[in-house]
C-alpha cells in the first residue's frame, strides 16, 4: 500500500465518534483484588513461563485442521501450556489439571475449551436454523443449557458465538452464523453471550464465550472458505462489524481471529483490528486467541517465516496461539533480538491469567470436574424437551399449496429419500460432541410419533450424490450415508412403487450435514441431481408430495417451488430433529420460522440480500426487465424467498398502520402501531418485522433495514396491536467520515410479515 493511501486509511479509521467508542471502565474492588493477585503472580514468572501461558494445544483429535498436538503431558509439566481444547470428561480434564497445579513451579491452572457451537451433548439446531426462530429468549436458553452441559463435562470455554454476517450461501460456514442481517445478528450475539456467561463467570455452570471470527470472515470472496475479504470502510462499519461489537459489549471474555485478510493484512497480524479497533475504540478487556494454526498460516499469506509471523501476531495484539506453537518456539528469540518487547508478552500473559481468575480456576482448579454433574446434568429430559421445541420453532414452511400440511395421522405415508433414514446427519455440522449413534432418523421419528392408524412405508430412492468421491467428502466425521449400488433406474422404480401404495409422499432430500459448514463451500446450490430426478419421478405419480428439505444454507429451489406443492425447510435440527419434524408434519406444532438469509433464484444472483442499495438506474417498480436499468436479461431481480419469509398453517392479516406523529427530533420518539389478526382456523405464531428506510442521506443508504421485531402468538380469530418505538438511535449510521450520526430528513417505515410484504408510512426527523 502506498504511504499516502495508508495514512489516509488510518486517519479515516481514527475519526470514529462515540458510535464505536467506549468509556474506560471503572475499577471495582473485585477488579482491584484480581489485579493485585495477577501482578504478584506475574512478578514471579520467567519469560518462558509467560510464553507458555500463550500456548493453546489440542488434547484430543483435530476437529478443524490436520495438525494434532503432541507431547501435551510433558509440555504441561514444563509450564508450556496455557490452555487445552478437545479434551472432555471430568476424569480426563482432572488428570491434565492435576499435572498443571501439582507438577509445575507456579501451579497455574489450565483453561479447557471446546467447539460448543449449537449445544453440547444435547444438540440444538445449527445456528442459521436457530436464528430463524427469531426468539431471543429461546436462543439464550439454548446457550445456557449448552454451558450447563459443557461445564458438567469439565469445560469452561466455548469457541462460540460465531457472529459473521454472510450474504453468500456458497460459503459453507453460513450455516454456523445468524444470516445476513446486522441488527438481528447483533441481537443474537448478545443473547448467546449472556446464555453462555450468565451474570457471573466464576459460577460452576457458566463458561467463557469466544466471539468469532474477527473480522469480516463471512464476506470471503467467491464464497470460498479461508479466502480473502475486501470491502469499503462504509460497509465494514455499517453492516459487518456491529455484531462483533454487540458481543463485546455484552461482556464476551475472548475473541477469535479470522483467517481472511483485511485491507491487505491478515486478521491474525492486523494491529489496527486487534489493538486500535478492538481494544482502544471498543474497550475490549478480554484476550484474543487465534483460529486453528492461523499464526503458521501467515507464512502462506506471504508475511515471513514462523518467527516473523509469530512476532507480527503478538505485536498486533493476539494473546494465545491455537495449536501452531509458533509463540512457544520463537518468541523468546524474538525478545532477545529486539523484535518483540517482553512487556508485550507480559501484557498478553496477564490477559490470559485474568480469564482464568474470572473463571474461578485459581480458587478451585477442579471446579468443573464433577462426576456427579456429568451424570445428572447432561441430556436431561428437560434439555431434550427444549431441544425439541427449539427445532420445531426453527423450521420454515416455504410452500403449502392446497394445505397439504399438516398431514393426517391416518392412512399411509411413503417416506422416501437418502436423508430419510440417517440419524447421524440430524444434528448438523459442528455438532462435535453429539452422540451420533443415539440420534434417531426421520424414519424412526415418524414411526415413534405416528398414531396406530398411520402406516409408514420407506424407500431410499436415490443416493445422496452421483459421484462416490464427492459423497465421501460430504459425509465426513461419522455422517456416512451408505450408498445403494443398484442402478439409479432400479432405485427410482422401487421408490415410485412405494409411493403408489401411499396417500401422501414425504421426500427427505437436500444436503447431508457436512455439505455445509467449515471447508464445505459449493458453487452449485441445487438439490443434487439424483435426488432431483427422484423428486420428479415421485411427482409424476400424482400423489401429494411434501419436500422435507435438509440444508445448512439457502439453496436454489426455483424448480421445486414451481412444481412441488409443499416444502418444509427443516435445516438440521439437532438431537431432537426427527421428533420435532414429526411434530410439525402432523400439526402438533404450527411452524413459525422466518428466513434470516435470502434464497436466490440461482447462483448468478449472489450476493443477494434484502438491505441492498439503490443504483442510479433502479428497475421501475412492478417491472421484470427494462433496458438500461439495473437488471438481468435472464432472471428477475427478485429472490425466490425474501429475508424474513415463512408461512404458517394459519394466516395473518396486517392492517391499520399508524404513527403517533409524523415528525420528531432528538430526545423524542415515534410509536408505530399495526394490527395483526389471525385469520385462519388454528393458533399460530407470527414474527412482526419493522424496517426503516432513510430516503435522503449524505451517503447512499439501504432500501430497507431491520430495526425491530416481535414474535407474537395469536389464537384463531384473535387480533393484537403491535407497537414499535422509534428513537434517533434507530436512525444512526456511519457516514463518509465514519461518524455515527442521524441525519435530518424523510424516512419510511415498513411493518409486515417479511422484508417484501409489508405496510408503509412516512415520517421526518428534525434536528
Buried (B, 14 or more C-beta within 10 A) or exposed (E): EEEEEEEEBEEEBEEBBEBBEBEEEEEEEEEEEBBEBBEEBBEEBEBEBBBBBBBBBBBBEBBBBEBBBEEBEEBBBBBBBBBBBBBBBBEBBBEBBBBBBEEBEBEBBBBBBBBBBBBBBBBBBBBBBBBBBBBBEBBBBBBBBBBBBBBBBBBBBBBBBBBBBBBBBBBBBBBBBBBBBBBBBBBBBBBBBBBBBBEEBBBBBBBBBBBBBBBBBBBBEEBBBBBBBEEEBBBBBBBBBBBBBBBBBBBBBBBBBBBBBBBEBBBBBBBBBBBBBBBBBBBBBBBBBBBBBBBBBBBEBEBBEBBBBBBBBBBBBBBBBBBBBBBBBBBBEBBEEEBBEBEBBBBBBBBBBBBBBBBBBBEEBBBBBBEEBBEEBBBBEEBBEBBBBBBBBBBBBBBBEEEBBBBEBEEEBBBBBBBBBBBBBBBBBBBBBBBBEEBBBBBBBBBEBBEEEBBBBBBBBBBBBBBEEEBEBBBBBEBBBEBBEEEBEEBBBBBBEBBEEBBBBBBBBBBBBBBBBBBBBBEEBBBBBBBBBBBEBBBEBEBBBBBBBBBBBBBBBBEBBEEBBBBBBBBBBBBBBBBBBBBBBBBBBBBBBBBBBBBBBBBEBBBBBBBBEEEEEBBEEEEEEEEEEEBBEEBEBBBBBBBBBBBBBBBBEBEEBEBBEEEBEEEBBBEBBBBBBBBBEBBBBBBBBBBBBBEEBBBEBBBBBBBBBBBBEBEEEBEBEBBBEBBBEBBBBBBEEBBBBBBEBEBBBBBBBBBBEBBEBEBBBEE
